[in-house]
Amino acid sequence: MQVPLWFALAAVGYLGCKLFRPPLWLVLVLLLGGYLIADSLLAPVIDTAITK
């Protein structure tokens, strides 16, 4: 069975928010921070660190 990555991440995120109930500001900060880091100069460094 093959599951798309976006669907698996959405399911894990949904369950994490339902079970652990983090504050909304923390969820927004993590999403915004990830978005900003993905578009920064650090993106290639992070990509090579993850794919090794």
N, C-alpha and C positions, 0 to 999 in steps of 0.2 A: 504494500500500500504506500503510495507516494502522497505526501501532504505538502502543499506549498509552504514556503518559509513564512510568508506574511500571515498565513492562517494559523500556523503553529505559534508564532509570536503573539498574535492577537488573542488566541485562546489562553496562553500562559499569562499574558497581561491581564486579561479579564478575570481569570481565576485568582491571580495574585491580589488584585484590587478587592475582590469579593471576600477572600479569606483573611487577608492581613489588614485590610482597611487603612492604607496609608493616607495621610492628609493630602488633600487635593493640591496644595502648593508644592509638595514634594514630587508628586507625579508630573506636574507641569514643569518644574525645574529640571527634572531628569530628561523629559522629552525635549525640552528646548536646548538643554546642554548637549544632548546627543546630536541633535540637528545641527547645532553650531560647530561642534567638533568635526562632524562629517564633511563640512564645507570649509574646513580650515587647512592650514599647512600641516597639521598633525595627522590628517587622514591617511596619507601614504605610510607613515610610520606605524600607525595603528593597524592598517591593513596587512603590512608585512609581519607584524608581531602576531596577528591572529592566524594568518594562513600558514605559518611555519609548522 
